[in-house]
Amino acid sequence: MRVQNLAIITSDPLLLPCVVVEFADVLPFVSAQDAAAVGIGHFESGLPLTARYRPPTSMDLGALLRRRTSSTALAAAHFGMGPRSRDVDVQPFRFRSWLFTMAGRVDELRPEQGMDLAIPSYLHKNLRGGTVAELLFHQVLAFLHRQGLLASEQLEVEPLRRALKGALTLESSYRDGPNADFSVLMTDGRVLLGAAVGRPVYMRTFSGLSACGCASDDGRPSGAFHDGVRGVLVLDTDALPSQEWETVGPNKLFQVDANLSVESFSLD
C-alpha cells in the first residue's frame, strides 16, 4: 500500500477553510479522487477526531477539509490497499491527544514484527489493524509513556522529538536497506512533528492570505484579506508542487512548535 498525505497547521482554527481555498492548487498532488480510501483527522476542543471515506462517497479533498474548523488537520489518501486491509488500517490513527500518519510505502505487518517490543499492555490492546504504520505509532506512544509524556500537556518539542526518533531507530526494518521509503507525521493539535525516511517531504510556510475565496453569508466569495493568519503545510507526494515549497530530507526530523517556528534535524 502507498499513502500520500497533507498536513495543515495554522494560527487561527476558524480560518482553516480559507487556508484550504488559498492552497487549493496543491490538493491534486494528493490524488484523493483516485484513492481506495481517504482519512481526515482534525481537533475539536483539543480532542482528535478522525473520519474515513471510501468510494462512492465524495473524495473531494477540498470539500472534506473545508468542513473542519481546527488549528491542525491531516489528510491521508491510500492507494493499492491489500485484500486484508480494513477500515482500521485507514490513517490517520489516533490515541488520546495524538494523531499519526505514515506516508510513502506502508507494508502489512509480518508475523514476527513487534513481538519483542516493550509496548505497555494498555497500548497493545489498542492495536487493531495490520500495518507497520500502526505499530510504529504505538512504538512512539510507548516512548512517550516511558517519559511520562503521554498524558501531559507537553509543549516542549525536544522530548517529543526524542520519542519519535527512538521509535524509528528501535526497529531497523523501518529504515535499513533499499525499502526505506516513507515519512511520518504526528500532532497533538498544537505542535507537529515528522520524519522523512528514505524520501523527502515538502513544506511551505505562509503569513497572511490573499482575497478570501470562502463563501460569505450570501454565498459569494467574501474577498476578505486575512493578514494575521500564519501557518505551515507539509506534503508527502511524488513531486515538488512548485518552487515555493521547501524540500526536507530525506533522513531528516522536522518540527513545527506551538509558535509555528520550523526546525529540522538529522535523523542519523
N, C-alpha and C positions, 0 to 999 in steps of 0.2 A: 504494500500500500504506500502511496505517496500523499503528502499533505502540503498544502500551501496555506500560509496564514498572514493575517494583518492585525497589528495591534495599534490602538489609538489611546493616548493618554493626554488629557487636556486639563487646563486650569479651571474651566467652567463646565460642569456636567450638563447644564441646561443647553449649552451650545454644541453638544456632540452632534446633533443632526446637521447643524450648519457646517461643522468640520467635514462631515461625510459629503455634503454637497460640494464644498470647496475642492475636495480632492477626489471627486467622482472619476476623474480620468485614470486614477490608479486602480480602481476596483476591477477592471477587466484583467489585470495581471494576476488576480486571484480568481481563477476561472470557475466561479461558483456555479454558473448555469450548466456547465458540463460535468459537475461533480456527482459522485454517487451519494454524498451526504454533505451537509454543511452544519457546523456547530457555531453558536454565538454565545459568548459569555460577557456579562456586564455586572454592575454592582447597584444595589438599591439599599439605602440605609446601611451601607457598609457591608452588606452580605452579598456573596457571589451568587448569581443566578445563571443557569445555562438553558439553552434550547437547542433541539436537534431537528433538522429538516431534511427530508428526502423527497425526490420527485414522486408524484407530480406537484407537490407543494411548491409554491413560488420560491425560486432560488435566486431572486434578485437581491444581491448582497447589499446594495444601497438601500433598498426598501427595508430589509431586515435590520440594518444598523440605524436607520433614521427613526425607528420606533423607540429607541432607547434614549434615556437621559442619564448619563453616567460619566464620571470622570475618566473611566477606563473601559475599553471594550476590546474583546478579542474575537476574531472570526477565523475559522479553520475550514477549508474545503478539502474533501477526501476523495481520492481517485484510486481505482483498482482495488477496492475492498474485497478481501478474500471471501470464500464461501462460508467461513466460520465467523466472519465479522458480524457483530451485533450492534444495536444502538448504544450499548455501554462502551463500545470502542470509539464512538464519535467524540472528538475533542471539541472544546476544552473540557478537562477534568476539573473537579472542584473538591475541596476538603476544607472545612471550617472557613477561614477567610481567604483561601488561596484558589486561584485559577492557574491552569498549566496547559501548555500546548507543546507538542513536538512536531516539527515540520521537516520536509525532505523525505527520506526513506524511513518508514516506520514498519518494522518487522513484527511478525507474530512471535510470541514467546516460545522458546524451546523448552522442553520439559525440565531441563536441568537449571535453567536460569532462575535466579532468585532464591534457590534452595539454601544457600549458605549465607544469606544476607541477614544482618541483625536488624530486622524491622519489628517494632513492637506489635504484639498480637492485635491490639485495637486498630492498628493501621492495616495489618494483614487482612482483617475482616472486611475492610473497605475495598479490597481488590476484587473486582467483579468481571473485568474484561480479559482479553488475551493478547495484549500488545506490549512491546518493550516500552512504549511511551508511558503507559500507566504504571509499570514497575519503576521506571526512572522517577516519576513524580513521587512515588511513595518512598523511594530512597531519599529524595530531598526532604520530604516530610520527616523521615527518621532522623536525619541530621539536625533539623530544626528542633525536634523533640529532645535530642541529647543536649542541646544548648539551652533548653528551657525557653525556646522562642516560638514554639508552635501556637501557643495561646496568647502570646503577649502582643501588645501594640508596638511593634518594633519599627521605628523609622530610620534607625541607623542601617545603612545598606551593607556595610562591610561584613557583619556576621551572616547576613542572608547570602551574600556572595560566596562566603566560605562554604556554606551548606551546599549550594549549587555545585561548586567546584568539587567538593568532597564526593558528592553523589556521582558526578561524571567520571571521576578517576577511580572510583571503587571497583567498577566492573569494566575491565579492559575491552570487552567486546563492543562497548558503545563507541570506542574511539580508535582502536587499532586496525591497521590494515586498510585495504582499498575500499572497504564497505562503509567507512565512516562518512556519512552523508546526511547530516541532519542539523537542525538548530532547535533550541528550546526557548520558551518564554514563560515566565511566572510573574504573577502580580497579586497583591492584596488590595488593589484598587487605589493605593496611594503611591507605591513605588513599582517599578517594572525592572525585572532582571532577565538576562538572557545569555545564551552562549551560541556561538556559531562554530560548529564542529565539522570540519571537512567540507564546508560550503559557506559562502558568505551570506549575510543578510544585508538589507538596505534600510537606511534610516534617514528621516527628514524631520527637521525641527521647523516650527513656524511661530511667528509672533504677529498676531492680527490677521483678520480675514477680510477679503475684498467684499464688494457689494453682495450681501447675503442672498442666496438663491432659495432659501427656505420660504415656504408659503406663509403669508400673514393671514389675518382673520378673514380677509376677502378672497383667499385662495390664490392670490398673485404673489410673486416673489417680493419679499419685504424691501430688498435693496439696502438694508441697514449695514453699516460698517461696524464690525466688532474689533475695535483696535486693541482692546486689552487682553483678549484671549491668547493663550500660548499653549504649545503642546508639542508632542513628538509622535511620529508614525514609524512603525517598524514593519518591514515586509520581507517575507521569505517566499521567493518565487524564482523562476528560471532566468529572468532577465532584469537588468537595471532599468527601472522605469524611465528615468531621464537623468541628465547631468545634475539636476538639483538634488538628487539623492546621494547620500554618502554610503560607500561600501564599508562594511565592518566585517573583519575576519577574512578567511576562516581562522579557527583556533583562537578565538577571542571571547572573553567575557565582557558583557556590557551592562550598564545600569542607567536608569533614569530615576533620580531621587525625588523626594517629596517637593522639592523646589523646581523640578523639571530640568535639573542640570544633568548632562550626559557625560559619562566617562566609559572608557574601555580599557581592558587589561588582557595580558597574555594568559591563555589557558594553560600553558606549559609551566 
